[in-house]
Every structure is written in C-alpha cells, then in structure tokens.
Amino acid sequence: MFYDKDKIKEQLTIEQVSEIVIALGSAPPIMMQGRFMMENLCHHLPGQSHECKLYYYDNTKLFRCYTKCRESFDIYQLIQKANFIQYNEEWVLPKAVEWVANRVGIVGQTEGFDGDKVDDWKMINHYAMLQAKIDNAENKNDTKLIVYDNMILAKLAFVPIERWMQEGITISAMVKYGIKYYPKDHKIVIPHWDINSNLIGIRGRSLVKQEAELFGKYTPIKINGIMYNHPLSFALYGLNFNKNNIRKAKKAIVFEGEKSVMLYESLFGAENNIAVASCGSSISMHQFELLRALGIDELVIAYDRQFISIGDDEFKIHIRTLKQLAKRFNNYVTVTLMHDKTGLLDYKDAPIDKGKEIFGQLFEQRIIIR
C-alpha cells in the first residue's frame, strides 16, 4: 500500500489533528486567540507536560514547540518523537504515515508501483505486522511497571485537605487512597498503585498557585532523589480498590482525575464504587484491557466538560474526540458517554463535581455510542 505523505498532511483538518494528538495521549487541545495549543508530547510523557506550549499552525501544517525543543516539525515527526519518549520505539517515516492514514480513514494506492515503490510497500507491510505484534503484547498486559517501596508513604504525614472536604470528599476516602502531604514541595501526595496494589508512582498536586500555573497542577513527586513517575496510560487509578465491585457490576465508570474516584466513593460508598481514573482525557488499549479482563459489559466514559457552550469550537472537538474514543471499544463492550447537554455542569467540571443528584441525572441520560 502506497501513501502520499504530503497529500495526507495537507488534507488534515484541525479536528483530525486534535484526534491524533489525543490518541498519542494528550489532553484535548485548546483554541485560544486563534492559537491551537496542546501538551508538549515532543519531549514529555502524557500528563507531565509543564504547559500547553506546543502550537499547531494550520496554514503551514507544522507544530512549533516553545519550551524545550524550540523547533518546528510536522505531524509525522511528532508521532515519531512521542513514540520514542513513551515507548522507546523508533518509528520510521512510512510507519508514521500509515498510522496517520489509518487514523483519518485514508486508503492507500495499490496501482502504479515501480521497483522502488514495491520496496516501500514491503517495508510498510513489515512495520504493520510489527505493530500488530506490539498491540498483541499490550493486549496481554505484558507491560512491566517499576514497583516502588510502599514504606515511603509511611514517612509522610496525613493532613486532611480542607478544600477537598468542602467539595465532598470524606476523610475516610482520603485515608483509604493514601493521600498525604509533602511539606518540602507544598504538595498533596497522591499514590498510584497497579491492580495488585503495588506502588507504581506518586503524583503531587501543587498548592502553590504560581507553580501550578507554570508547571501544571499535577506532576510526579521527587523524594530523596527518586522521581516516582510512571506512564499513566498503563494503569487505572483506583482499580486495585474497586476491581471486585467492577467485576460484580460488570460496569466501570472512567473519570479523568483521581479526585473524582474519591468523590464517587464519598457519595455512593466504598461497596458501590465502580469508578477509576485514566488520569487524562484518553483511554489506552492497555487500560481498556484491564477492565475487559474483569468481565465488564459496559464502559461508561465520564470525562470533564471541556466546552463553554454547546456548538462552540471546543464543543465540536470535545464531542468528536469522545465519539472517536468510544468507537475504539464498542466492538467489545457497550460504550456510553456521560454528556452534559443541558448545562448542569460548569466549564471543566467532572460529572461528579456537582454532587449526587446531578451525577445521577447525567448517568441516567448517558448515551450509547454505536
């Protein structure tokens, strides 16, 4: 199969570029003052970017990084950079081109090959087969995460987070999920465990406004020279605690952030908690397979309201990307979306943020993606 890389690149719409970067693990890009901005996946893992300082310019079809890289590159180079950073994989150009073509539904040409193009075609097929092997390995949950010593948490003090309590999160939920305080960095400590309760990472929520604005609210914690980071797409927050409930209910609710999992438990009880968090606005195949292994019949996507008003540009991107995300999994399970179409939530609210009653309404109104 032969793909015209330049033609594909020129045909990409803003919405398609948005879908691609989300598929790479980014939070949904934002449009601000005519600038299309997103996480710096060119040199950061998803969820660990300091700022949305990677811009895309539709007139040139080029990205420009305004932090560490300080360079311009096209969509294929971004894919190569992201896969190297996230998986230590060196993607050749034909593989990146084919991946983009498949994402946006472009069919390659099969006619008119000369000797050189047949070689290209064989090479692309080779990398397609290699990718299939990689996907198969991921589906078998072969990914190994670094396991840290749990004793580090015992050295940190528990301090009830007053703001979280005001939002409805109980002290018992904070204690259960290991919430601590790290005074040196003025951060709330949020431990992350794998499905078997092995400590695989620790995220910190900054309490310093200037730092949060500069480097992001959530970053990995560094204690005694050890950076407790992990690839967020290879685990689900809260799954170790809620796997049995999910197995019994055959249903899982996936939120974006950790707080939503704790708030759900605070409102509905630990015995009813079927919530997990993907820690970003995308669900990886690995995360899905973790839930599928528990026998779920329904996957409920309960992501934040990433638009101000129905019909605006953010709304169109938000809905399109959520539907594309849902369609990755609806051949395996029923996929439903909790979508605020009547203005029950504020901008960037999670469906659980307005309390039990509002959440119940949104849950009852969830839509099935076919």
N, C-alpha and C positions, 0 to 999 in steps of 0.2 A: 504494500500500500504506500503510495507516494503522497506527501502532503506539501503544499506550497506554504512554507512558514511565514513568508512576508504577507501573503494574501490573508492568511488566517489572522495574523496580528492586526492588519489594517481593518478587518471586519469586526473586531472585538468591540462590544458596547461597554459602557460604564457598568451596567448591571452584570454583564458577563465577567468583567474584571473583578467586580465585587465578589461574585460566586467563587472565582478561582482563589482569591486570597483567603476567603473564609474556609475553603476546602484545604488550604495549606495550614490552617489553624488559627488564623487571625480573628479577632472580634470584628463585627461588621464595620466596614469603613464609614467615615463620616464626611459629609459635604459641608464645608464651612467657607463662606465668602468665595464661592466658586472653586475652592480647592478640594480635591479628593484625597483624603488623608487616612492613613491606616498604620497598624503596628509595624515596627521595623523588623520584619521577618528576615531581612537580608543579613542580620547579624545577631538576632535574639531568638530564643525559643518562644513559642506562642505563650502569651500571658506574662512574659517577662520583659517586654519592651518598655523602656523608660517613658517614651512619649509616642504619640502618633505623628512621627516626623518622616514618614515615608509617603511622598506625594506621587500621584499619578496624573500625567498630563495627556489628555485625550488627543490633543492636536498633534503631538509627536509620538504617541503610543509608548512613552517612556516613563519609567519611575525615576525619582530622584530622592536619595537619602540625605537628610540634612543633619545627621548626627555622625555616627562612627565611620560609615562608608565614604560619605561625601562624594558620591559618584552617581552617574546615571546608567540605567540598564533597562532592557526590555523584559517582557513577561517571561520569556524562556529562561533568561539569566536569573530572574527572581526565583523561579521554580528550582533551578539548579542550586542556588545559594541555600534556599530553605531546606531542601532535602539533605544537603551536606551537613547543615547545622543540626537538624533534628534527628537524622538517622545515620549520619556519617556515610552517606551514599553519594557517589559521584555520577550524576546523571549526564549522559552525553546529549547533545542537542537534539538528535532525532527522537529520543525518548521523551524529552520535554515537549517537543512539537506534537507528538502523537497524544500525549496526555492532555494538552490543551484542546486538541481537536475532539477528543472523546468527551471532554467536559462540556463543550458547547455544541456537540452534535454535528460536527463537520465530517463528512465521509471522504476518505482519500480516493485518489485516482488509481486505476489499475491498468490503464492503457498507455501505450506510447513509451514503454520503458526501453532504454538502450542498455548497454552493458553496465555503465556506471550506476544507473538508477536501480538496476536489479540488485546490485551490491547494497545500495541504500535500503532497499526493500527488505533484503535478508537481515540487515543489521537491525532494522526497526522490529521485525518479527522476533529476532533474538531477544531484544530488550523487552518486548511484550511478554514473551514466555518467562523471562527472568522476573518481571514484575508480578506475574501470576504466582510464581513460587514465593515471592516475598509476601504477597497478600495471603497465600495459603498458610505460611508460617505465622503470620499475625493472627489469622483466624483461629489458630490452635493455641493462642495465648502463650507463645514461646518467648515473649519479650521478658528480659530479666531486668529488674529494677534494683538499684542499690538499696540495701537494708541498713538502716542506722540503729544505733543503740538507743533503746527507749529510755534509758536512765537519764539522758539529757533533759527529759521533760520533768523528772523528779527534782531537778536542781532549779527549776523555775517556779515562781510563786503564782498561785491563782488569785486573781483580782477580778471581782465581778465588774463587767463592763456596763456602766450605768446607762449609756446610750442604747445599748442592745436590750437592756431590761425595759427601757421605755418603749422600744419597738415591739416588745412581746416575747423576747427570748428569755426563758427561765434560767435561774442559776443552775438547776439540776442538769439542764441541757448543756450549758457551758462546761460544767464539770465532766459530764459524760464524754464530750467531744474533746476534752483535754485542752480547753482554752487557758492560756497562761499569759503572763506579761513579762516582756524583756526590757528592763529599765534602761539598759545601756543605749538601745536604739529607740526607745519610746515606742515600742510596737506591741500590738496584740499578737500573740503566738497562736497559730492555727496548725496543729499537726495533721499530717496526711498519712493514712495507712492504706495498705493494699487490702484485698478481700479477706486475707487471713490475719489481719491486724498486725502486720509487720510495718514498722515505721519507715516510710519511703521518702519523706520530705517534710519540711516545715515552712509554711508561708507566714509572712508577717504583714499585719495591717498597720500602716504608719498612722500615728496620732499627731504628727507634726504636719500642719496644713501645707507649708511651703515645700516640704519634702514630697508629700503626696502629689502635689501639682507638678513637681519637677520630674519625679521618678516613677510615679504611679502609686496607687493606694496599696497594692499587693505586690510584694517582692519576696524572694526566698530569704530566710533568716540565715545569718552567718554568726556562729558562736564558736569561740576558741579556734578560729582559723578554718572551721569547717563550714562550707556552704551547703545547706540542707535543701538542695533543689532536686527536682525530678521532672521528667517530661509529663505534663499534665494530661496529655491525650492517652496515656497508658494506664490510667486508673480512674476510679469514680469516687469522689468524696462521699463518705457515709455508707458505702456499700458493705463494709465489714460489720457495721452495726445493724443494717437494715436488710441484709440478704435473705434472712429467713422470712421476714414479713413479705418481701417481694416474691419469694418462691410460693408462699401460700396464696397471695392475692393474684399471682400471675400478671402483675401490673407494676410498672415503675414510672415514677414522675421524675423527670430530669430537669433540674433548675440550672441556672448559670453559676450561682455563687454558693459558698459554704453556709453563709448566714441563713439562706432560705431553707436548707435542710434542718438546721437547728430550730428555726421558727416553726416549720411544719410540725416538728416533734413537740414543741411547746404548746401548739394549738390543738393537736389531734392525739397526742400521747405516743409514747415510745412503742407501744404494742401495735400501733396503727401506722407507723412511719414507713412509707414505701418510697421515700424521696432520696435522691442522690444529686450530686452536682458535677457537671462536666468541667467546671472551672474555666469557662469560656463559652462562646456562642456557636460551638460546633460539637458534634458527637463523632468521634473517630470510630472506625470499624472495630478497633480493639475494645473500646468502651461498650459498643453495642453487643459484641460477642460475650462480654462479661455478664450482661443482663440476659442475653439469649440462653446462656448456659444454665440460668436459673429457671428457665421454662416460661418466660413471660409471653403472654398473648397480646398485650397492649403496651406500647411505648408512648408515654404522654410527654410531649415537649412543652415545658413551661418556662419559656425564656422571657427576659425583660422586654418591656415595651420600648422599643428603640425608634420611636417616632413621636413627633409632637401632635400632628393632626392627621386624620385619615385622608389619604390622597396626596400628601406631600411626597417629596423625593425620597426622604428617609423611609416613609411608609412603603413605597413601592419596592425599594431594595429589601426592606425587612421581610415583607411577605414573600417575595420571590425567593429569597435565600432560605427562608424557613421551609417553604414547599420543596425546594430542591433537596434540602437536608432530609426531609421526611421521606422523599421518594427513594432515598438510598436504602431504606429499611423496610418499605411497605410490601416487598415481596416475601418477607419473612414473618412479620407480625403486623397487627393493626397499629397504625401510627396516627395519633391525634395531636392537634395543636390547641393550646390554650391561648386564645386570641382576644384581646380587648377591643371589641368593635363598638362599644357603647360609652367609652370614656370613663370607665370605672377606676382606671389607674392614672397616675401621673407619669410624666416622661421618665424613662429608665427604671420605673418600678418593676419589681418581680411580681408575678401574680399573687404571691402570698403576702406582700407588703401591706396591704390594706385590711388584713385581718381575715378571720374565719369565714364570715358571711360573704364577703366579696370573692374570696377564693372559691367558695362553694358555687357561686353563680358562674364564675368563669369556667370552673370544672364541668358543670352541667352543660355549658354552652360550647364545650370544646368541639372542634370539627375533625372529621376523619379525612385524611389525605389518601386518595386512591391513585 
